[in-house]
């Protein structure tokens, strides 16, 4: 059995979860992205899951390793889980607007422009700032190319390295038995 089969298994679980959440958010995007607060909630959901799954998988890996795991093995395991999970999200970010529903980016752009402008007006933003923000929204931002998707995945990996270092520091466990140091006899 591969030493890192558990992280791969949890990474596959994360991959499927991220794909399902991405697809559900696409399927219900009119309801989910219809308000500014719902946009924030969906973002927090993705963020929370992207942290929870590596922690869960890392702790499970430590348990399956007999409760003792080095920092290096913990880091590698957590990073594998995060990388495979993030791959699911990245795949869906590309497939939905480019393959599954090519009209989705335009519809989402209009919906987000409307909800953002409404929210900015409620918070009393000046008209110039609202206009400037609306100009920043372009169709290209909602229909990523393969290169842009790869770049985004690269940023996910940078975040994943930092996250994996932090999680590994907390889940590593050294052997409780300390080696007895022998002193040379005189």
Secondary structure, DSSP 4 states (H G I P E B T S, - for coil): --TTHHHHHHHHHHHHHHHHHHHHHHHTHHHHSSSHHHHHHHHHHHHHHHHHHHHHHHHHHHHHTTT-B-HHHHHHHHHHHHHHHHHHHHHHHHHIIIII-TTHHHHHHHHHHHHHHHHHHHTT--HHHHHHHHHH--GGGGS--HHHHHHHHHHHHHHHHHHHHHHHHHH-B--SSPPPPPPPP-
